Amino acid sequence: MNIVTKPVEYKDGDQRCVGYLAWDESFADPKPCVLINHAWGGLDNFAQGKAVEMAAQGYVGFALDNYGDGVQPDTIDEKMAMMGPLKEDRAVLLKRLKAGYKAAAALEQVDESHMAAMGFCFGGLCTLDMARAGMDLKAAISFHGLLDAPEGAKTKKIKSKVLVAHGWDDPMAPPEHVTALGEELTAAKCDWQLHAYGQTSHAFTVPEASDKKNGLMYNEDSARRATLASQDLLQEVFAMHGAVVAS
């Protein structure tokens, strides 16, 4: 195994974005790609690490730069200033996500017919919006994501298999949002699953999360279980990659 990483520039209109590509160059042929949607802190070390994890599992990892220019806000106010406008204008957010998807699909390392996406916190919302928009993803995986649908969105068939890994005590995704999402995905005739973890709050996969007052806490057990569930789904949806189908 020889994992290589590099930045990849792409454009959303006039906005420059800098994604993060990770792949095992031991493989000569294009591989399935897992897009990583970052949390409200931007394309940081955590998001980059997830791209590397995907490469270690035999896929191509590509972390999207959904803020643009590689911006990594530091304070809560700075993070809200970057995330807020995109969360409020989901059409602008979707355009940014589509630009990242297109950039990844064009990479020589990527088999564009076998792509999936996963996201964390704000990135979970991004991933669900990609599925809602009918983008060609084999799987869409949300970890402690924001679950609310775009306002006024019309239900249409979701092609992606959806996995939602959710902390039951997450203050940013209360039970009514969970129920609404289940109803939404059912109406969209989606193949979906929800794993709700007890005694678990927001950001439960992030080792540095330790803000109990605001409901941001790492949970080792829930993180492990959610990771295993995601690995299982990716293996399922990518199982036929490279297979020769008889006509």
C-alpha positions, 0 to 999 in steps of 0.5 A: 500500500502506498497512499498519496495525497495532493490538493486538487483545485476546482471551480464553482463559477468564479469561486476557487475551491481546493479539494484534498485527494487521497489514493493508493497508487499501488492500484493502476485502475480507477477505483470507487470514490468516497466524497468527504463533506467537512463539518463547520470547521472547513476542510481541516485535518479531520476531513483530510484524515477521512479521505486517507481512511477511504484510500486505506480501504481501497477506495479513492478519498476526495474531501470537498472544499465547500467553503472555497479557498481552503478556508478553515474558520477557527472561532464559533462566530467564524464558523457560523459566518461561513456555514450559515449562508450556505445552510440558509441558501441550499440552492447555492450549497447544492451548486457548490456540492455539484462542482465538487462532485464533477471535479472528483468524477473527472479525476483519472484515479476515480471510477465515476460510475462508482461514487459515494459520499459521507459527511460530518455535522454540516457535512452530513446535511451536505451529503443528504442534500446530494442524495435529495438532489438525485446525484449519482451516488451509490451511498450517502452517509451522514454522521451526526448530521443536520437533518432538516430538508431544504425549505419548500423542497419537493419529494422525489425518488432518491437513488442513493442508499442512505445511512444516517448515524445519529446521536439520540441526544444531539441538540442540533437534530432533535427527535422531530427532525429524525421522524421528519427525515424518516418520513421524507426518505420513505416518501422518496422510496429510498433504501435507507437506514437509521442508526440512533445511538443512546447516551450520544450527542453531537460530534460523537466521531470527533475525538477532540469534541469535549463540550458537554454543555453545548452537546458536543461530545466524543463517544468512542463506542458510538463512533466505532459502531457508526464506522463499522456500519458505514464500512459495511454499506460501502462494501455492499454498494461497491461489491460489483466494481470491476465485475464483468456483467454478462449481456 
